[in-house]
Amino acid sequence: MIPIQRIILSFRGLCSGLTGGGRLPEGFVRLSDVVPSIETDMRYAGSENFTGRPVPGYRAPQCWVRREVAEALVGVAKDAAERGLRLVVYDCYRPQRATQAFIAWAADAADQAMKEAYYPHLDKREIFAKGYIAKASTHSLGIAVDIAFVDKDFGTSFDLFDEASSTDYAGVSEDARTNRDLLHQMMVKHGFENLPQEWWHFSYKGLDDAKPLDVEIK
């Protein structure tokens, strides 16, 4: 007869595998469990980002957010679907160790491997001062998402550190202007506010109890 303790441990292991193996912070959910229609393209879990390598804290390409954020995104996804659009997220909860890695990267003047693609007109040491990355980010609170419509023109790529990425930048095409405005309208309707320097960055309002975390995504 198999001891009951072994059965319980095996069941717990199976459940852990089904949920991705990582324990979420209290009050957090995986966005894919709540809104599976939203695609995830978690750039910092791979090398397609401004550092050119996987970022510390991202062991798995998963979007973790506070439950309230995920529930608000249900409404955004519904509004998008009614227009024949789909959403994609590039970053969600961000462990604080990732921000520390960004600070170290910005201070390394010798590392310019991704300059042409992500900050062609900017000295990387100015990225924090210009507000493109924050040393105390709402991402680390689990209340922010970097989001776009799938396969739609927004005038710049995600994480281009340039004035052209400003939400209200006038020098984009008509299609890009329409997409930026529509995304902004949908997100604001469901309780989010935009970071003016980045058309893709939105933070959910009203979660005053949110605290910065450094739990590895895995």
ZADO-1210 file (C-alpha; in nm, 4 decimals, padded with zeros to 6 digits):
<atoms>
<atom x="00.0000" y="00.0000" z="00.0000" code="MET" pos="1"/>
<atom x="00.1294" y="00.3465" z="-00.0924" code="ILE" pos="2"/>
<atom x="00.1570" y="00.5766" z="00.2104" code="PRO" pos="3"/>
<atom x="-00.1037" y="00.8535" z="00.2084" code="ILE" pos="4"/>
<atom x="00.1721" y="01.1124" z="00.2566" code="GLN" pos="5"/>
<atom x="00.3328" y="01.0061" z="-00.0726" code="ARG" pos="6"/>
<atom x="-00.0016" y="01.0358" z="-00.2531" code="ILE" pos="7"/>
<atom x="-00.0524" y="01.3870" z="-00.1177" code="ILE" pos="8"/>
<atom x="00.2984" y="01.4947" z="-00.2199" code="LEU" pos="9"/>
<atom x="00.2536" y="01.3505" z="-00.5681" code="SER" pos="10"/>
<atom x="-00.0760" y="01.5337" z="-00.6092" code="PHE" pos="11"/>
<atom x="00.0829" y="01.8594" z="-00.4978" code="ARG" pos="12"/>
<atom x="00.3633" y="01.8081" z="-00.7474" code="GLY" pos="13"/>
<atom x="00.1162" y="01.7471" z="-01.0270" code="LEU" pos="14"/>
<atom x="-00.0775" y="02.0625" z="-00.9412" code="CYS" pos="15"/>
<atom x="00.2459" y="02.2609" z="-00.9316" code="SER" pos="16"/>
<atom x="00.3317" y="02.1422" z="-01.2802" code="GLY" pos="17"/>
<atom x="-00.0110" y="02.2328" z="-01.4127" code="LEU" pos="18"/>
<atom x="00.0205" y="02.5890" z="-01.2875" code="THR" pos="19"/>
<atom x="00.3701" y="02.6465" z="-01.4218" code="GLY" pos="20"/>
<atom x="00.5646" y="02.5517" z="-01.1092" code="GLY" pos="21"/>
<atom x="00.5996" y="02.9021" z="-00.9657" code="GLY" pos="22"/>
<atom x="00.4211" y="03.0188" z="-00.6530" code="ARG" pos="23"/>
<atom x="00.2483" y="03.3508" z="-00.7045" code="LEU" pos="24"/>
<atom x="00.2518" y="03.6286" z="-00.4468" code="PRO" pos="25"/>
<atom x="-00.0694" y="03.6689" z="-00.2479" code="GLU" pos="26"/>
<atom x="-00.3372" y="03.8450" z="-00.4503" code="GLY" pos="27"/>
<atom x="-00.1673" y="03.7742" z="-00.7840" code="PHE" pos="28"/>
<atom x="-00.2850" y="03.5635" z="-01.0785" code="VAL" pos="29"/>
<atom x="-00.1444" y="03.4495" z="-01.4086" code="ARG" pos="30"/>
<atom x="-00.3114" y="03.6599" z="-01.6734" code="LEU" pos="31"/>
<atom x="-00.3432" y="03.3564" z="-01.9006" code="SER" pos="32"/>
<atom x="-00.5635" y="03.1884" z="-01.6384" code="ASP" pos="33"/>
<atom x="-00.8074" y="03.4815" z="-01.6348" code="VAL" pos="34"/>
<atom x="-00.7935" y="03.6175" z="-01.9910" code="VAL" pos="35"/>
<atom x="-00.6501" y="03.3451" z="-02.2164" code="PRO" pos="36"/>
<atom x="-00.7334" y="03.5493" z="-02.5257" code="SER" pos="37"/>
<atom x="-00.4567" y="03.7997" z="-02.4425" code="ILE" pos="38"/>
<atom x="-00.1280" y="03.6901" z="-02.5970" code="GLU" pos="39"/>
<atom x="00.1958" y="03.7041" z="-02.3977" code="THR" pos="40"/>
<atom x="00.5257" y="03.8081" z="-02.5525" code="ASP" pos="41"/>
<atom x="00.7342" y="03.8551" z="-02.2413" code="MET" pos="42"/>
<atom x="01.0388" y="04.0302" z="-02.3809" code="ARG" pos="43"/>
<atom x="01.2512" y="04.0357" z="-02.0655" code="TYR" pos="44"/>
<atom x="01.2390" y="03.6571" z="-02.0350" code="ALA" pos="45"/>
<atom x="01.4386" y="03.6321" z="-02.3600" code="GLY" pos="46"/>
<atom x="01.6965" y="03.8329" z="-02.5519" code="SER" pos="47"/>
<atom x="01.4618" y="04.0492" z="-02.7618" code="GLU" pos="48"/>
<atom x="01.4875" y="04.3542" z="-02.5368" code="ASN" pos="49"/>
<atom x="01.7063" y="04.6595" z="-02.4845" code="PHE" pos="50"/>
<atom x="01.9653" y="04.4669" z="-02.2803" code="THR" pos="51"/>
<atom x="01.9989" y="04.1955" z="-02.5462" code="GLY" pos="52"/>
<atom x="01.9746" y="03.9115" z="-02.2935" code="ARG" pos="53"/>
<atom x="01.7317" y="03.7511" z="-02.0460" code="PRO" pos="54"/>
<atom x="01.6761" y="03.9773" z="-01.7470" code="VAL" pos="55"/>
<atom x="01.7248" y="03.8532" z="-01.3872" code="PRO" pos="56"/>
<atom x="01.3941" y="03.7599" z="-01.2252" code="GLY" pos="57"/>
<atom x="01.2314" y="03.6275" z="-01.5430" code="TYR" pos="58"/>
<atom x="01.2858" y="03.2524" z="-01.5405" code="ARG" pos="59"/>
<atom x="00.9568" y="03.1917" z="-01.7235" code="ALA" pos="60"/>
<atom x="00.7755" y="03.3991" z="-01.9893" code="PRO" pos="61"/>
<atom x="00.4640" y="03.4480" z="-01.7788" code="GLN" pos="62"/>
<atom x="00.2495" y="03.7525" z="-01.7077" code="CYS" pos="63"/>
<atom x="00.1715" y="03.7867" z="-01.3368" code="TRP" pos="64"/>
<atom x="-00.0539" y="04.0711" z="-01.2174" code="VAL" pos="65"/>
<atom x="-00.2757" y="04.1585" z="-00.9272" code="ARG" pos="66"/>
<atom x="-00.6149" y="03.9904" z="-00.9608" code="ARG" pos="67"/>
<atom x="-00.7902" y="04.3270" z="-00.9910" code="GLU" pos="68"/>
<atom x="-00.5715" y="04.4137" z="-01.2896" code="VAL" pos="69"/>
<atom x="-00.6518" y="04.0857" z="-01.4635" code="ALA" pos="70"/>
<atom x="-01.0237" y="04.1349" z="-01.4035" code="GLU" pos="71"/>
<atom x="-01.0059" y="04.4848" z="-01.5525" code="ALA" pos="72"/>
<atom x="-00.8265" y="04.3450" z="-01.8568" code="LEU" pos="73"/>
<atom x="-01.1187" y="04.1082" z="-01.9130" code="VAL" pos="74"/>
<atom x="-01.3204" y="04.4149" z="-02.0074" code="GLY" pos="75"/>
<atom x="-01.0450" y="04.5549" z="-02.2287" code="VAL" pos="76"/>
<atom x="-01.0130" y="04.2240" z="-02.4132" code="ALA" pos="77"/>
<atom x="-01.3898" y="04.2135" z="-02.4649" code="LYS" pos="78"/>
<atom x="-01.3938" y="04.5650" z="-02.6098" code="ASP" pos="79"/>
<atom x="-01.1014" y="04.4773" z="-02.8372" code="ALA" pos="80"/>
<atom x="-01.2675" y="04.1557" z="-02.9576" code="ALA" pos="81"/>
<atom x="-01.5817" y="04.3469" z="-03.0502" code="GLU" pos="82"/>
<atom x="-01.3648" y="04.5434" z="-03.2937" code="ARG" pos="83"/>
<atom x="-01.1911" y="04.2351" z="-03.4267" code="GLY" pos="84"/>
<atom x="-00.8733" y="04.3122" z="-03.2317" code="LEU" pos="85"/>
<atom x="-00.6542" y="04.1035" z="-03.0019" code="ARG" pos="86"/>
<atom x="-00.4252" y="04.2184" z="-02.7236" code="LEU" pos="87"/>
<atom x="-00.0654" y="04.1267" z="-02.6459" code="VAL" pos="88"/>
<atom x="00.1345" y="04.2027" z="-02.3297" code="VAL" pos="89"/>
<atom x="00.5110" y="04.2541" z="-02.3275" code="TYR" pos="90"/>
<atom x="00.5662" y="04.2991" z="-01.9539" code="ASP" pos="91"/>
<atom x="00.3538" y="04.2702" z="-01.6413" code="CYS" pos="92"/>
<atom x="00.4806" y="04.2172" z="-01.2855" code="TYR" pos="93"/>
<atom x="00.8542" y="04.2940" z="-01.2748" code="ARG" pos="94"/>
<atom x="01.0729" y="04.1645" z="-00.9905" code="PRO" pos="95"/>
<atom x="01.2800" y="04.4402" z="-00.8299" code="GLN" pos="96"/>
<atom x="01.5988" y="04.2532" z="-00.9165" code="ARG" pos="97"/>
<atom x="01.5149" y="04.3223" z="-01.2816" code="ALA" pos="98"/>
<atom x="01.5101" y="04.6958" z="-01.2161" code="THR" pos="99"/>
<atom x="01.8452" y="04.6652" z="-01.0409" code="GLN" pos="100"/>
<atom x="01.9772" y="04.4900" z="-01.3515" code="ALA" pos="101"/>
<atom x="01.8446" y="04.7777" z="-01.5653" code="PHE" pos="102"/>
<atom x="02.0260" y="05.0290" z="-01.3430" code="ILE" pos="103"/>
<atom x="02.3528" y="04.8360" z="-01.3805" code="ALA" pos="104"/>
<atom x="02.3013" y="04.8094" z="-01.7574" code="TRP" pos="105"/>
<atom x="02.2415" y="05.1841" z="-01.7925" code="ALA" pos="106"/>
<atom x="02.5639" y="05.2573" z="-01.6020" code="ALA" pos="107"/>
<atom x="02.7711" y="05.0317" z="-01.8292" code="ASP" pos="108"/>
<atom x="02.8826" y="05.2698" z="-02.1048" code="ALA" pos="109"/>
<atom x="03.0686" y="04.9917" z="-02.2828" code="ALA" pos="110"/>
<atom x="02.7517" y="04.7908" z="-02.3460" code="ASP" pos="111"/>
<atom x="02.5907" y="04.9489" z="-02.6510" code="GLN" pos="112"/>
<atom x="02.4864" y="04.6304" z="-02.8318" code="ALA" pos="113"/>
<atom x="02.1186" y="04.7276" z="-02.8593" code="MET" pos="114"/>
<atom x="02.1548" y="05.1033" z="-02.9102" code="LYS" pos="115"/>
<atom x="02.0472" y="05.1143" z="-03.2744" code="GLU" pos="116"/>
<atom x="01.7302" y="04.9156" z="-03.2100" code="ALA" pos="117"/>
<atom x="01.6173" y="05.0658" z="-02.8785" code="TYR" pos="118"/>
<atom x="01.7798" y="05.4042" z="-02.8044" code="TYR" pos="119"/>
<atom x="01.9383" y="05.5357" z="-03.1278" code="PRO" pos="120"/>
<atom x="01.9077" y="05.9045" z="-03.0329" code="HIS" pos="121"/>
<atom x="01.9633" y="05.8809" z="-02.6593" code="LEU" pos="122"/>
<atom x="02.2560" y="05.8350" z="-02.4233" code="ASP" pos="123"/>
<atom x="02.1590" y="05.5267" z="-02.2213" code="LYS" pos="124"/>
<atom x="02.2524" y="05.7067" z="-01.8999" code="ARG" pos="125"/>
<atom x="01.9538" y="05.9387" z="-01.9603" code="GLU" pos="126"/>
<atom x="01.6946" y="05.6622" z="-01.9796" code="ILE" pos="127"/>
<atom x="01.5926" y="05.6866" z="-01.6129" code="PHE" pos="128"/>
<atom x="01.5994" y="06.0672" z="-01.6097" code="ALA" pos="129"/>
<atom x="01.3751" y="06.0769" z="-01.9170" code="LYS" pos="130"/>
<atom x="01.1222" y="05.8496" z="-01.7454" code="GLY" pos="131"/>
<atom x="01.1457" y="05.5515" z="-01.9805" code="TYR" pos="132"/>
<atom x="01.2402" y="05.3237" z="-01.6896" code="ILE" pos="133"/>
<atom x="01.1635" y="05.3965" z="-01.3246" code="ALA" pos="134"/>
<atom x="01.3771" y="05.2953" z="-01.0292" code="LYS" pos="135"/>
<atom x="01.0488" y="05.2476" z="-00.8396" code="ALA" pos="136"/>
<atom x="00.8298" y="05.0963" z="-01.1096" code="SER" pos="137"/>
<atom x="00.4578" y="05.0238" z="-01.0899" code="THR" pos="138"/>
<atom x="00.5471" y="04.6994" z="-01.2664" code="HIS" pos="139"/>
<atom x="00.7039" y="04.5789" z="-00.9402" code="SER" pos="140"/>
<atom x="00.3704" y="04.6421" z="-00.7674" code="LEU" pos="141"/>
<atom x="00.1948" y="04.4065" z="-01.0078" code="GLY" pos="142"/>
<atom x="-00.0400" y="04.6807" z="-01.1273" code="ILE" pos="143"/>
<atom x="00.1186" y="04.7744" z="-01.4617" code="ALA" pos="144"/>
<atom x="00.1158" y="04.6162" z="-01.8064" code="VAL" pos="145"/>
<atom x="00.2921" y="04.6967" z="-02.1311" code="ASP" pos="146"/>
<atom x="00.0243" y="04.6230" z="-02.3887" code="ILE" pos="147"/>
<atom x="-00.0670" y="04.6619" z="-02.7554" code="ALA" pos="148"/>
<atom x="-00.2961" y="04.5261" z="-03.0260" code="PHE" pos="149"/>
<atom x="-00.1583" y="04.2240" z="-03.2087" code="VAL" pos="150"/>
<atom x="-00.0127" y="04.3010" z="-03.5543" code="ASP" pos="151"/>
<atom x="-00.1129" y="04.6673" z="-03.5517" code="LYS" pos="152"/>
<atom x="00.0946" y="04.9759" z="-03.6294" code="ASP" pos="153"/>
<atom x="00.1683" y="05.2007" z="-03.3322" code="PHE" pos="154"/>
<atom x="00.4347" y="05.4111" z="-03.4992" code="GLY" pos="155"/>
<atom x="00.7225" y="05.2697" z="-03.2941" code="THR" pos="156"/>
<atom x="00.8191" y="04.9331" z="-03.1568" code="SER" pos="157"/>
<atom x="00.7768" y="04.8438" z="-02.7909" code="PHE" pos="158"/>
<atom x="01.0516" y="04.9853" z="-02.5672" code="ASP" pos="159"/>
<atom x="01.1893" y="05.2306" z="-02.8227" code="LEU" pos="160"/>
<atom x="01.3340" y="05.4967" z="-02.5936" code="PHE" pos="161"/>
<atom x="01.2605" y="05.7973" z="-02.8094" code="ASP" pos="162"/>
<atom x="01.0261" y="06.0959" z="-02.8194" code="GLU" pos="163"/>
<atom x="00.8364" y="05.9203" z="-03.0989" code="ALA" pos="164"/>
<atom x="00.7108" y="05.6709" z="-02.8373" code="SER" pos="165"/>
<atom x="00.5257" y="05.9432" z="-02.6471" code="SER" pos="166"/>
<atom x="00.1551" y="05.8671" z="-02.6517" code="THR" pos="167"/>
<atom x="00.0647" y="06.2067" z="-02.8011" code="ASP" pos="168"/>
<atom x="00.3571" y="06.2292" z="-03.0449" code="TYR" pos="169"/>
<atom x="00.2274" y="06.4055" z="-03.3552" code="ALA" pos="170"/>
<atom x="00.4639" y="06.2599" z="-03.6141" code="GLY" pos="171"/>
<atom x="00.3078" y="05.9149" z="-03.6517" code="VAL" pos="172"/>
<atom x="00.0901" y="05.7829" z="-03.9320" code="SER" pos="173"/>
<atom x="-00.2872" y="05.8059" z="-03.9282" code="GLU" pos="174"/>
<atom x="-00.3131" y="05.4323" z="-03.8565" code="ASP" pos="175"/>
<atom x="-00.0689" y="05.4567" z="-03.5669" code="ALA" pos="176"/>
<atom x="-00.2554" y="05.7565" z="-03.4250" code="ARG" pos="177"/>
<atom x="-00.5840" y="05.5655" z="-03.4446" code="THR" pos="178"/>
<atom x="-00.4361" y="05.2621" z="-03.2695" code="ASN" pos="179"/>
<atom x="-00.2721" y="05.4655" z="-02.9935" code="ARG" pos="180"/>
<atom x="-00.5913" y="05.6590" z="-02.9286" code="ASP" pos="181"/>
<atom x="-00.8106" y="05.3489" z="-02.9313" code="LEU" pos="182"/>
<atom x="-00.5826" y="05.1565" z="-02.6944" code="LEU" pos="183"/>
<atom x="-00.5700" y="05.4555" z="-02.4614" code="HIS" pos="184"/>
<atom x="-00.9502" y="05.4919" z="-02.4632" code="GLN" pos="185"/>
<atom x="-01.0067" y="05.1237" z="-02.3882" code="MET" pos="186"/>
<atom x="-00.7553" y="05.1109" z="-02.1053" code="MET" pos="187"/>
<atom x="-00.8746" y="05.4325" z="-01.9394" code="VAL" pos="188"/>
<atom x="-01.2343" y="05.3110" z="-01.9632" code="LYS" pos="189"/>
<atom x="-01.1410" y="05.0108" z="-01.7479" code="HIS" pos="190"/>
<atom x="-00.9459" y="05.1957" z="-01.4794" code="GLY" pos="191"/>
<atom x="-00.5933" y="05.2342" z="-01.6169" code="PHE" pos="192"/>
<atom x="-00.3764" y="05.5413" z="-01.6666" code="GLU" pos="193"/>
<atom x="-00.1043" y="05.5851" z="-01.9253" code="ASN" pos="194"/>
<atom x="00.2611" y="05.6826" z="-01.8874" code="LEU" pos="195"/>
<atom x="00.2875" y="05.9748" z="-02.1342" code="PRO" pos="196"/>
<atom x="00.6402" y="05.8811" z="-02.2481" code="GLN" pos="197"/>
<atom x="00.5293" y="05.5323" z="-02.3578" code="GLU" pos="198"/>
<atom x="00.2127" y="05.4572" z="-02.5544" code="TRP" pos="199"/>
<atom x="00.2245" y="05.0933" z="-02.4337" code="TRP" pos="200"/>
<atom x="00.2551" y="05.1431" z="-02.0548" code="HIS" pos="201"/>
<atom x="-00.0575" y="05.1479" z="-01.8373" code="PHE" pos="202"/>
<atom x="-00.1002" y="05.1257" z="-01.4591" code="SER" pos="203"/>
<atom x="-00.4214" y="05.0276" z="-01.2816" code="TYR" pos="204"/>
<atom x="-00.5492" y="05.2941" z="-01.0455" code="LYS" pos="205"/>
<atom x="-00.6829" y="05.2565" z="-00.6933" code="GLY" pos="206"/>
<atom x="-00.4718" y="04.9738" z="-00.5500" code="LEU" pos="207"/>
<atom x="-00.3117" y="05.1785" z="-00.2744" code="ASP" pos="208"/>
<atom x="-00.2123" y="04.8676" z="-00.0785" code="ASP" pos="209"/>
<atom x="00.0216" y="04.7455" z="-00.3558" code="ALA" pos="210"/>
<atom x="00.3828" y="04.6995" z="-00.2468" code="LYS" pos="211"/>
<atom x="00.6992" y="04.6378" z="-00.4513" code="PRO" pos="212"/>
<atom x="00.8033" y="04.2718" z="-00.4649" code="LEU" pos="213"/>
<atom x="01.1073" y="04.0738" z="-00.5679" code="ASP" pos="214"/>
<atom x="00.9600" y="03.7301" z="-00.6302" code="VAL" pos="215"/>
<atom x="01.1174" y="03.5503" z="-00.9248" code="GLU" pos="216"/>
<atom x="00.8811" y="03.4591" z="-01.2100" code="ILE" pos="217"/>
<atom x="00.9089" y="03.0873" z="-01.2748" code="LYS" pos="218"/>
</atoms>
